Amino acid sequence: MIRPPFRDQRGVAKYRHEVLAVVLRAAVGEPFRLQVLTRRRDHEPFSGRLALPSGPVEVSESMEEAMDRHLAGQLGLVRIAHREQLATYSDPGRDPFERTIATAYLGLVPCDRDEELSVGAVWVDAADLPELAFDHHLVVEAALDRLRGKISYTNIAFALAPAEFTMATLRGIYGAVLGHDVDVTNLSRVLRRRGQIARVGTLAEPGERGGRPPSTWRFAVNSFRVTDPFAALGPGRTHEV
């Protein structure tokens, strides 16, 4: 049963307002895969179930400051490469304890980030989510849709990639986000034509198959930019449609 809200002298209901964070990374592997950061709840409701990091907004802080505070306090995560407001969730029954309105954020971290997180922090496969608390599976789905859309017409992949990378690594990141394989040659052509990436040099050692060492690249701008507002990276040969 949901606890009735507090009302002020004029009868206006005062609701709990929290922030939710969907923090994603591209886990290195064959293939690369997207993972979302969760924590295991140690109290009711949904005690023992995995949930997104969340918490109330204090009267003296912005929602972005609240998000940073809860990520650091609950999970030990102190650096986000990119974040943006995602959506607000206000279903009256979304929290079985009390009326809670939640504003969700999308956060991204690079695939090579080696940050020691708090005990209880769990990276889970975004494509095969376990049962999450509250309505958090809907929030993750919205975050994935947002990222899939933006990776085609913006440089948002900078927040998932290392500072320097090979095109094979970038191909894996794009494939993990889009959910299909991409052609590395065409991906390189598209991103270079847009001016999104710049060549750094070459690795000291050749690749796994031998031959010439692969080139290394970086993103030209390490902040969010719309680079081609009408582009969509299609499957197959990674053409723009």
N, C-alpha and C positions, 0 to 999 in steps of 0.2 A: 504494500500500500504506500502510495506516494505521500510524503509528509506535506501538509498544507503550507503554502508560502507565507512568509512574514509580510505584513502590510503596514504601511505608514499611517499617519493620522488621517490622511485623505482617502485611505482605502486602496492605495496603489500597491500592487504586489511587487515585492523585491525578490528577484530570482537570482540563483547562483549562476555566474558566468565563468566558464572555464575555457582554456585553450587546449587544443589537441595538436599533436605533431606527427605527421607521416614522414619519417626520415628514411630515405631510400639510398641504396648504393648498388653498384654493379659488381657482383662478386666474380672474381677472376676464375675462369675454368673453361672446360670444353663441354658445352658452350658456356659463355658468360650468362649470369642470371641476376635478375633484380631481387634484392632483399630489403625487407622493411624492419626497422628497429622496434622491438616491443619489450615489455617488462611483465613479470608475473605478479599479479595482485596478491597481497597478503592479508586482505580484509574484505568483508562483504560490502556491497554486492559483488558477485562473481569472484569470490576468493579462490585463488589457485589458477585462474584462467589468465591467459596472455591478453595484454591490452596495449594500446598506444600510450605513450607518455602523455600525461595531461595533468591539469591542476587549475585552481582558481586564479583569477586576476585580482591582485591587490589594488586598493584604492589609489595608491601612489605610483603605479606603474602602467606602462602601455602593454598591449597584448604581446607585442614582440619581446618586451623585457620579461614578461611572465613566461613566455615560451622558453627563452634562454635560461631562466632560473630553474624551470622544471626539468629541462633536459640535463642541465648540469647537476642538479640535486638528486634526481631520480636515477640517471643513467651514467653520469660522469662525462657526458658529451658537451664540449665547450666550444667547438668550432663547426660552423655550418658554411659550406661554400656558396649556397644559394638558398633563399627561402622566399616564399610568397604566400599571401593569404589565399586559401582554397575555397571555403564555403562555411556557412553557418548552419548548424543543425539545431532545430527547435521543437522536434516532436515532443509533446508533453509527457509521453511515456518512455522516452529514451533512457532515463535513469530511474530505476525502480525505487530509489530511496527518496529523492527529492527532485523537484522541477529544476532542470539544469539546461541552460543554453550553452552550446559549444561553438567556438570559432576555430576552424581547423586550418593548419598551415602545412604546406609542402616544403620539406627540407631535403637538400641533397649534399652528399659527402663524396669525395673522390674514392675511386676503387683501391688506391694504394694507401689510404689513411690507416695507420696502425696506431690507434688510440686505445689505451686501456680503459675499458668501460667498467661500470660498477657491477658488483655481483647482482644477478637477477636480470641483467640486460641480455636479450636474446634476439639475434638476427634470424628471421624466418623467410622462407621463399615466398615472394609476393605472388607467384603464380600458383602456389599450393598452400594457401593460408590455413592454419589451424583455426578452430573455433575461437573467435575473439570476444571479449566482453563488450557489453553495450551494443551500439551500432557501429563499432569500429571497422567492421568489414566493408560497410558502405563508404566510409571515409577513405579507406585504402583504395577501393575501386575508383573513387573520384580522383584521387591523386594520380593513379596510374593513367587514367584517361587524359588528365591534364598534361602529364609528362609526354605521353605518346604524341599528343597533338603538337606540343611546342617544340619537340626535338626536330621536326621537319622544317619549320620556318624561323627558328631562332638559333642562337649559339648556346642554348642551355646545357648542352653536353659538356661544356667546360667544367661544370661543377661536379661531374661524375668521373672525369678523366684525371690522370696524374698531370703534374706540371709539364712533363715531357713524356711522349708516348710514341709508339710505333703505330702505323696504320692498322696493323692486325689487332692491336689493343682497342683502338677506336672503333673498328668494325665490330668487335665483340660487344662493346658498350651499346652501340646503335642497335645491334641485333637483339640484345637483352631488352631494351626499351620497346622497340617496335614489335617484337614477338615473331620476327622472321629474319632469315639470313639476308645479308646485304653484300653487294659486290664491292670489294675493297678498292678496285681501280676507279669505279664510277663514284664511290663515296669521296675519294680523294679529289677527283676532278670537280665535283659539285662544291665541296667546302673550300677548295683553293679558288675557284671562280668567284665565290662570294667573299673572299678575303677573310674567312673565319680562322684558317690555320696558316702557320708559317713554318718553314723548315728550319730545324735547329742544327742538325748534323747527322752523323751516323753512329750506330753502336760500335763499340770496340771489337765485338765478336760477331761472326756471321750468325744467321738465323739457324733454326733447328735443321733445316734442309741443306745447310751449307751455302756456298756461293757468296755473293756480295753482302756485306752487313746491311741490315735494313736502315732506312733513314728514320730519324726521330723528328717529331713535330711538337708544336705547342699551339694553344689557342691565341689568336692575335689580341683578343680582349678577354679579360677574366672578370667580366661583369655582364649581366644579362642584356642582350641586344636582339631586336627583331632584324633579321638579315634578309629575308625574302618572304613578305607577308602572304604570298599566294602559293607558296611551294608546299608540296606533300611528297615525302619520300615513299615511293611505291615498292612493292616486293619484287623479287626476282633480281633484276640487274640494277636496283637502286636508282631508278630514273626519277626525275621530278615530274609529277603529274598535276 
